[in-house]
């Protein structure tokens, strides 16, 4: 299989507001929340999220967010229609905990992103597929 063909099939729209990344086994929320400025409101949003019959949605780690962003930047995501995350989204930083951050492309060839934090952000939830 050609490299492009593999990636064209990596993201699968499950038709219920969820995009499955077959390469990582992560299920991503296609839409997102309104902008939130408090970690408590983010937690409330996640605990109330019922999508595709699943209730165990969580914030992505920075590494998971980078993986999705890189996949979208390199291969697009026509299958799922997840907008390119140019705004800040809530993520989990191993040192700082929950933060609203934007990943800014620093080096396309190396897949390096800088992290720009702020006070508010959207939530695009993620969960591990358990099929």
RAKAQUI-V572651 format. One record per backbone hydrogen bond with DSSP energy under -1.0 kcal/mol. CO is the residue of the C=O (numbers start at 0). NH is the residue of the N-H. If there is no record, write none. Layout:
<<CO	NH> <CO	NH>>
//
This chain:
<<1	5> <2	6> <3	7> <4	8> <6	9> <9	21> <11	19> <16	29> <17	13> <18	27> <19	11> <20	24> <24	128> <25	20> <26	126> <27	18> <35	120> <37	41> <38	42> <39	43> <40	44> <41	45> <42	46> <43	47> <50	53> <53	50> <57	125> <59	91> <60	64> <61	65> <62	66> <63	67> <64	68> <65	69> <66	70> <67	71> <68	72> <69	73> <70	74> <71	75> <76	80> <83	85> <87	121> <88	100> <90	98> <91	61> <92	96> <96	92> <98	90> <99	117> <100	88> <101	115> <103	113> <106	110> <106	111> <111	105> <111	106> <113	103> <115	101> <120	35> <121	89> <122	32> <124	28> <125	57> <126	26>>
//
